[in-house]
C-alpha cells in the first residue's frame, strides 16, 4: 500500500501497512470522506 509518509517512517511501518487491519482503516476513511465527513487531522 502506498502511504504518503516520510520515508524513514514508511520503512519502519511497512509491516503494519501490509496488515489486513490497515486496509480496513483505509477503506473506512475513504467511506467517511465520500460521505463528506471531516477527518482529523485535515488533509493539507
PDB file of N, CA, C, O and CB in Angstrom:
ATOM      1  N   UNK A   1       0.855  -1.172   0.000  1.00  0.00           N
ATOM      2  CA  UNK A   1       0.000   0.000   0.000  1.00  0.00           C
ATOM      3  C   UNK A   1       0.899   1.232   0.000  1.00  0.00           C
ATOM      4  O   UNK A   1       1.858   1.302   0.769  1.00  0.00           O
ATOM      5  CB  UNK A   1      -0.972   0.000   1.228  1.00  0.00           C
ATOM      6  N   UNK A   2       0.601   2.183  -0.840  1.00  0.00           N
ATOM      7  CA  UNK A   2       1.402   3.404  -0.902  1.00  0.00           C
ATOM      8  C   UNK A   2       0.822   4.437   0.059  1.00  0.00           C
ATOM      9  O   UNK A   2      -0.248   4.999  -0.177  1.00  0.00           O
ATOM     10  CB  UNK A   2       1.451   3.967  -2.352  1.00  0.00           C
ATOM     11  N   UNK A   3       1.547   4.671   1.137  1.00  0.00           N
ATOM     12  CA  UNK A   3       1.128   5.610   2.162  1.00  0.00           C
ATOM     13  C   UNK A   3       1.981   6.858   2.041  1.00  0.00           C
ATOM     14  O   UNK A   3       3.202   6.765   1.913  1.00  0.00           O
ATOM     15  CB  UNK A   3       1.241   4.989   3.581  1.00  0.00           C
ATOM     16  N   UNK A   4       1.352   8.028   2.079  1.00  0.00           N
ATOM     17  CA  UNK A   4       2.095   9.278   1.985  1.00  0.00           C
ATOM     18  C   UNK A   4       2.623   9.633   3.364  1.00  0.00           C
ATOM     19  O   UNK A   4       1.916  10.193   4.201  1.00  0.00           O
ATOM     20  CB  UNK A   4       1.207  10.422   1.417  1.00  0.00           C
ATOM     21  N   UNK A   5       3.879   9.294   3.574  1.00  0.00           N
ATOM     22  CA  UNK A   5       4.514   9.494   4.865  1.00  0.00           C
ATOM     23  C   UNK A   5       6.015   9.620   4.620  1.00  0.00           C
ATOM     24  O   UNK A   5       6.524   9.139   3.608  1.00  0.00           O
ATOM     25  CB  UNK A   5       4.186   8.321   5.859  1.00  0.00           C
ATOM     26  N   UNK A   6       6.708  10.254   5.530  1.00  0.00           N
ATOM     27  CA  UNK A   6       8.161  10.439   5.413  1.00  0.00           C
ATOM     28  C   UNK A   6       8.835   9.074   5.250  1.00  0.00           C
ATOM     29  O   UNK A   6       8.431   8.098   5.882  1.00  0.00           O
ATOM     30  CB  UNK A   6       8.733  11.190   6.663  1.00  0.00           C
ATOM     31  N   UNK A   7       9.838   9.015   4.423  1.00  0.00           N
ATOM     32  CA  UNK A   7      10.460   7.743   4.026  1.00  0.00           C
ATOM     33  C   UNK A   7      10.949   6.898   5.205  1.00  0.00           C
ATOM     34  O   UNK A   7      10.771   5.680   5.199  1.00  0.00           O
ATOM     35  CB  UNK A   7      11.619   8.018   3.107  1.00  0.00           C
ATOM     36  N   UNK A   8      11.554   7.514   6.202  1.00  0.00           N
ATOM     37  CA  UNK A   8      12.065   6.719   7.323  1.00  0.00           C
ATOM     38  C   UNK A   8      10.925   6.080   8.121  1.00  0.00           C
ATOM     39  O   UNK A   8      11.066   4.958   8.608  1.00  0.00           O
ATOM     40  CB  UNK A   8      12.924   7.595   8.246  1.00  0.00           C
ATOM     41  N   UNK A   9       9.800   6.783   8.259  1.00  0.00           N
ATOM     42  CA  UNK A   9       8.627   6.208   8.936  1.00  0.00           C
ATOM     43  C   UNK A   9       8.036   5.094   8.084  1.00  0.00           C
ATOM     44  O   UNK A   9       7.638   4.047   8.594  1.00  0.00           O
ATOM     45  CB  UNK A   9       7.555   7.299   9.218  1.00  0.00           C
ATOM     46  N   UNK A  10       7.985   5.336   6.779  1.00  0.00           N
ATOM     47  CA  UNK A  10       7.416   4.335   5.869  1.00  0.00           C
ATOM     48  C   UNK A  10       8.181   3.020   5.980  1.00  0.00           C
ATOM     49  O   UNK A  10       7.585   1.943   5.993  1.00  0.00           O
ATOM     50  CB  UNK A  10       7.441   4.847   4.410  1.00  0.00           C
ATOM     51  N   UNK A  11       9.491   3.119   6.058  1.00  0.00           N
ATOM     52  CA  UNK A  11      10.319   1.917   6.182  1.00  0.00           C
ATOM     53  C   UNK A  11      10.024   1.180   7.497  1.00  0.00           C
ATOM     54  O   UNK A  11       9.867  -0.041   7.501  1.00  0.00           O
ATOM     55  CB  UNK A  11      11.816   2.288   6.105  1.00  0.00           C
ATOM     56  N   UNK A  12       9.950   1.904   8.585  1.00  0.00           N
ATOM     57  CA  UNK A  12       9.731   1.288   9.894  1.00  0.00           C
ATOM     58  C   UNK A  12       8.327   0.691  10.034  1.00  0.00           C
ATOM     59  O   UNK A  12       8.132  -0.283  10.761  1.00  0.00           O
ATOM     60  CB  UNK A  12       9.961   2.314  10.991  1.00  0.00           C
ATOM     61  N   UNK A  13       7.356   1.277   9.336  1.00  0.00           N
ATOM     62  CA  UNK A  13       5.961   0.848   9.478  1.00  0.00           C
ATOM     63  C   UNK A  13       5.460  -0.036   8.339  1.00  0.00           C
ATOM     64  O   UNK A  13       4.282  -0.393   8.313  1.00  0.00           O
ATOM     65  CB  UNK A  13       5.082   2.049   9.580  1.00  0.00           C
ATOM     66  N   UNK A  14       6.330  -0.392   7.404  1.00  0.00           N
ATOM     67  CA  UNK A  14       5.883  -1.138   6.225  1.00  0.00           C
ATOM     68  C   UNK A  14       5.178  -2.443   6.585  1.00  0.00           C
ATOM     69  O   UNK A  14       4.247  -2.846   5.887  1.00  0.00           O
ATOM     70  CB  UNK A  14       7.065  -1.436   5.327  1.00  0.00           C
ATOM     71  N   UNK A  15       5.594  -3.102   7.642  1.00  0.00           N
ATOM     72  CA  UNK A  15       4.923  -4.327   8.063  1.00  0.00           C
ATOM     73  C   UNK A  15       3.471  -4.036   8.449  1.00  0.00           C
ATOM     74  O   UNK A  15       2.564  -4.777   8.071  1.00  0.00           O
ATOM     75  CB  UNK A  15       5.673  -4.975   9.244  1.00  0.00           C
ATOM     76  N   UNK A  16       3.259  -2.963   9.198  1.00  0.00           N
ATOM     77  CA  UNK A  16       1.904  -2.601   9.628  1.00  0.00           C
ATOM     78  C   UNK A  16       1.028  -2.236   8.428  1.00  0.00           C
ATOM     79  O   UNK A  16      -0.143  -2.609   8.375  1.00  0.00           O
ATOM     80  CB  UNK A  16       1.953  -1.426  10.625  1.00  0.00           C
ATOM     81  N   UNK A  17       1.594  -1.512   7.474  1.00  0.00           N
ATOM     82  CA  UNK A  17       0.829  -1.096   6.298  1.00  0.00           C
ATOM     83  C   UNK A  17       0.377  -2.291   5.471  1.00  0.00           C
ATOM     84  O   UNK A  17      -0.581  -2.184   4.705  1.00  0.00           O
ATOM     85  CB  UNK A  17       1.658  -0.154   5.435  1.00  0.00           C
ATOM     86  N   UNK A  18       1.052  -3.424   5.613  1.00  0.00           N
ATOM     87  CA  UNK A  18       0.706  -4.623   4.844  1.00  0.00           C
ATOM     88  C   UNK A  18      -0.341  -5.486   5.549  1.00  0.00           C
ATOM     89  O   UNK A  18      -0.787  -6.489   4.992  1.00  0.00           O
ATOM     90  CB  UNK A  18       1.956  -5.449   4.583  1.00  0.00           C
ATOM     91  N   UNK A  19      -0.732  -5.115   6.750  1.00  0.00           N
ATOM     92  CA  UNK A  19      -1.672  -5.920   7.537  1.00  0.00           C
ATOM     93  C   UNK A  19      -3.125  -5.659   7.124  1.00  0.00           C
ATOM     94  O   UNK A  19      -3.466  -4.552   6.709  1.00  0.00           O
ATOM     95  CB  UNK A  19      -1.494  -5.626   9.031  1.00  0.00           C
ATOM     96  N   UNK A  20      -3.976  -6.680   7.240  1.00  0.00           N
ATOM     97  CA  UNK A  20      -5.390  -6.519   6.873  1.00  0.00           C
ATOM     98  C   UNK A  20      -6.100  -5.403   7.651  1.00  0.00           C
ATOM     99  O   UNK A  20      -6.947  -4.705   7.093  1.00  0.00           O
ATOM    100  CB  UNK A  20      -6.121  -7.824   7.098  1.00  0.00           C
ATOM    101  N   UNK A  21      -5.764  -5.234   8.918  1.00  0.00           N
ATOM    102  CA  UNK A  21      -6.447  -4.196   9.687  1.00  0.00           C
ATOM    103  C   UNK A  21      -6.182  -2.812   9.107  1.00  0.00           C
ATOM    104  O   UNK A  21      -7.046  -1.936   9.163  1.00  0.00           O
ATOM    105  CB  UNK A  21      -6.007  -4.243  11.148  1.00  0.00           C
ATOM    106  N   UNK A  22      -4.985  -2.613   8.549  1.00  0.00           N
ATOM    107  CA  UNK A  22      -4.665  -1.308   7.985  1.00  0.00           C
ATOM    108  C   UNK A  22      -5.493  -1.047   6.736  1.00  0.00           C
ATOM    109  O   UNK A  22      -5.959   0.072   6.525  1.00  0.00           O
ATOM    110  CB  UNK A  22      -3.170  -1.212   7.662  1.00  0.00           C
ATOM    111  N   UNK A  23      -5.680  -2.065   5.908  1.00  0.00           N
ATOM    112  CA  UNK A  23      -6.531  -1.931   4.718  1.00  0.00           C
ATOM    113  C   UNK A  23      -7.963  -1.593   5.132  1.00  0.00           C
ATOM    114  O   UNK A  23      -8.642  -0.821   4.454  1.00  0.00           O
ATOM    115  CB  UNK A  23      -6.506  -3.236   3.874  1.00  0.00           C
ATOM    116  N   UNK A  24      -8.419  -2.168   6.240  1.00  0.00           N
ATOM    117  CA  UNK A  24      -9.764  -1.851   6.744  1.00  0.00           C
ATOM    118  C   UNK A  24      -9.871  -0.392   7.192  1.00  0.00           C
ATOM    119  O   UNK A  24     -10.888   0.262   6.959  1.00  0.00           O
ATOM    120  CB  UNK A  24     -10.125  -2.780   7.912  1.00  0.00           C
ATOM    121  N   UNK A  25      -8.833   0.105   7.825  1.00  0.00           N
ATOM    122  CA  UNK A  25      -8.820   1.511   8.241  1.00  0.00           C
ATOM    123  C   UNK A  25      -8.896   2.421   7.024  1.00  0.00           C
ATOM    124  O   UNK A  25      -9.678   3.372   7.005  1.00  0.00           O
ATOM    125  CB  UNK A  25      -7.554   1.825   9.066  1.00  0.00           C
ATOM    126  N   UNK A  26      -8.091   2.137   6.011  1.00  0.00           N
ATOM    127  CA  UNK A  26      -8.080   2.946   4.791  1.00  0.00           C
ATOM    128  C   UNK A  26      -9.454   2.922   4.127  1.00  0.00           C
ATOM    129  O   UNK A  26      -9.957   3.960   3.698  1.00  0.00           O
ATOM    130  CB  UNK A  26      -7.002   2.437   3.809  1.00  0.00           C
ATOM    131  N   UNK A  27     -10.052   1.749   4.045  1.00  0.00           N
ATOM    132  CA  UNK A  27     -11.385   1.619   3.445  1.00  0.00           C
ATOM    133  C   UNK A  27     -12.406   2.451   4.221  1.00  0.00           C
ATOM    134  O   UNK A  27     -13.230   3.147   3.627  1.00  0.00           O
ATOM    135  CB  UNK A  27     -11.823   0.135   3.408  1.00  0.00           C
ATOM    136  N   UNK A  28     -12.346   2.376   5.533  1.00  0.00           N
ATOM    137  CA  UNK A  28     -13.265   3.138   6.379  1.00  0.00           C
ATOM    138  C   UNK A  28     -13.085   4.646   6.159  1.00  0.00           C
ATOM    139  O   UNK A  28     -14.065   5.379   6.028  1.00  0.00           O
ATOM    140  CB  UNK A  28     -13.044   2.784   7.866  1.00  0.00           C
ATOM    141  N   UNK A  29     -11.851   5.092   6.119  1.00  0.00           N
ATOM    142  CA  UNK A  29     -11.604   6.525   5.923  1.00  0.00           C
ATOM    143  C   UNK A  29     -12.085   6.999   4.547  1.00  0.00           C
ATOM    144  O   UNK A  29     -12.610   8.105   4.419  1.00  0.00           O
ATOM    145  CB  UNK A  29     -10.109   6.830   6.086  1.00  0.00           C
ATOM    146  N   UNK A  30     -11.908   6.174   3.537  1.00  0.00           N
ATOM    147  CA  UNK A  30     -12.409   6.531   2.198  1.00  0.00           C
ATOM    148  C   UNK A  30     -13.928   6.679   2.215  1.00  0.00           C
ATOM    149  O   UNK A  30     -14.477   7.607   1.621  1.00  0.00           O
ATOM    150  CB  UNK A  30     -11.992   5.464   1.155  1.00  0.00           C
ATOM    151  N   UNK A  31     -14.591   5.768   2.893  1.00  0.00           N
ATOM    152  CA  UNK A  31     -16.052   5.834   3.011  1.00  0.00           C
ATOM    153  C   UNK A  31     -16.475   7.114   3.733  1.00  0.00           C
ATOM    154  O   UNK A  31     -17.406   7.797   3.306  1.00  0.00           O
ATOM    155  CB  UNK A  31     -16.591   4.594   3.761  1.00  0.00           C
ATOM    156  N   UNK A  32     -15.798   7.426   4.806  1.00  0.00           N
ATOM    157  CA  UNK A  32     -16.117   8.642   5.566  1.00  0.00           C
ATOM    158  C   UNK A  32     -15.923   9.892   4.703  1.00  0.00           C
ATOM    159  O   UNK A  32     -16.750  10.803   4.738  1.00  0.00           O
ATOM    160  CB  UNK A  32     -15.238   8.733   6.835  1.00  0.00           C
ATOM    161  N   UNK A  33     -14.845   9.937   3.937  1.00  0.00           N
ATOM    162  CA  UNK A  33     -14.597  11.091   3.055  1.00  0.00           C
ATOM    163  C   UNK A  33     -15.684  11.205   1.996  1.00  0.00           C
ATOM    164  O   UNK A  33     -16.141  12.306   1.688  1.00  0.00           O
ATOM    165  CB  UNK A  33     -13.215  10.973   2.379  1.00  0.00           C
ATOM    166  N   UNK A  34     -16.100  10.071   1.437  1.00  0.00           N
ATOM    167  CA  UNK A  34     -17.164  10.073   0.429  1.00  0.00           C
ATOM    168  C   UNK A  34     -18.456  10.636   1.001  1.00  0.00           C
ATOM    169  O   UNK A  34     -19.255  11.222   0.272  1.00  0.00           O
ATOM    170  CB  UNK A  34     -17.401   8.658  -0.106  1.00  0.00           C
ATOM    171  N   UNK A  35     -18.663  10.462   2.288  1.00  0.00           N
ATOM    172  CA  UNK A  35     -19.858  10.977   2.959  1.00  0.00           C
ATOM    173  C   UNK A  35     -19.654  12.404   3.461  1.00  0.00           C
ATOM    174  O   UNK A  35     -20.468  12.932   4.220  1.00  0.00           O
ATOM    175  CB  UNK A  35     -20.239  10.067   4.123  1.00  0.00           C
ATOM    176  N   UNK A  36     -18.554  13.019   3.024  1.00  0.00           N
ATOM    177  CA  UNK A  36     -18.232  14.415   3.349  1.00  0.00           C
ATOM    178  C   UNK A  36     -17.999  14.649   4.845  1.00  0.00           C
ATOM    179  O   UNK A  36     -18.201  15.756   5.345  1.00  0.00           O
ATOM    180  CB  UNK A  36     -19.349  15.318   2.871  1.00  0.00           C
ATOM    181  N   UNK A  37     -17.580  13.619   5.542  1.00  0.00           N
ATOM    182  CA  UNK A  37     -17.269  13.777   6.956  1.00  0.00           C
ATOM    183  C   UNK A  37     -15.859  14.340   7.101  1.00  0.00           C
ATOM    184  O   UNK A  37     -14.996  14.098   6.258  1.00  0.00           O
ATOM    185  CB  UNK A  37     -17.403  12.426   7.709  1.00  0.00           C
ATOM    186  N   UNK A  38     -15.636  15.075   8.152  1.00  0.00           N
ATOM    187  CA  UNK A  38     -14.326  15.672   8.409  1.00  0.00           C
ATOM    188  C   UNK A  38     -13.438  14.629   9.089  1.00  0.00           C
ATOM    189  O   UNK A  38     -13.837  14.007  10.074  1.00  0.00           O
ATOM    190  CB  UNK A  38     -14.455  16.961   9.293  1.00  0.00           C
ATOM    191  N   UNK A  39     -12.248  14.448   8.559  1.00  0.00           N
ATOM    192  CA  UNK A  39     -11.263  13.523   9.112  1.00  0.00           C
ATOM    193  C   UNK A  39     -10.122  14.380   9.656  1.00  0.00           C
ATOM    194  O   UNK A  39      -9.567  15.209   8.935  1.00  0.00           O
ATOM    195  CB  UNK A  39     -10.752  12.479   8.026  1.00  0.00           C
ATOM    196  N   UNK A  40      -9.778  14.182  10.905  1.00  0.00           N
ATOM    197  CA  UNK A  40      -8.682  14.919  11.526  1.00  0.00           C
ATOM    198  C   UNK A  40      -7.474  14.030  11.654  1.00  0.00           C
ATOM    199  O   UNK A  40      -7.630  12.835  11.907  1.00  0.00           O
ATOM    200  CB  UNK A  40      -9.089  15.463  12.895  1.00  0.00           C
ATOM    201  N   UNK A  41      -6.263  14.558  11.491  1.00  0.00           N
ATOM    202  CA  UNK A  41      -6.026  15.929  11.071  1.00  0.00           C
ATOM    203  C   UNK A  41      -6.443  16.118   9.617  1.00  0.00           C
ATOM    204  O   UNK A  41      -6.376  15.193   8.807  1.00  0.00           O
ATOM    205  CB  UNK A  41      -4.550  16.303  11.259  1.00  0.00           C
ATOM    206  N   UNK A  42      -6.867  17.320   9.311  1.00  0.00           N
ATOM    207  CA  UNK A  42      -7.318  17.623   7.952  1.00  0.00           C
ATOM    208  C   UNK A  42      -6.197  17.428   6.946  1.00  0.00           C
ATOM    209  O   UNK A  42      -5.022  17.584   7.276  1.00  0.00           O
ATOM    210  CB  UNK A  42      -7.848  19.051   7.871  1.00  0.00           C
ATOM    211  N   UNK A  43      -6.570  17.083   5.705  1.00  0.00           N
ATOM    212  CA  UNK A  43      -5.580  16.986   4.628  1.00  0.00           C
ATOM    213  C   UNK A  43      -4.958  18.343   4.423  1.00  0.00           C
ATOM    214  O   UNK A  43      -5.571  19.378   4.684  1.00  0.00           O
ATOM    215  CB  UNK A  43      -6.218  16.469   3.310  1.00  0.00           C
ATOM    216  N   UNK A  44      -3.751  18.322   3.958  1.00  0.00           N
ATOM    217  CA  UNK A  44      -3.035  19.589   3.710  1.00  0.00           C
ATOM    218  C   UNK A  44      -3.546  20.288   2.500  1.00  0.00           C
ATOM    219  O   UNK A  44      -3.054  21.362   2.154  1.00  0.00           O
ATOM    220  CB  UNK A  44      -1.560  19.353   3.556  1.00  0.00           C
TER     221      UNK A  44
END
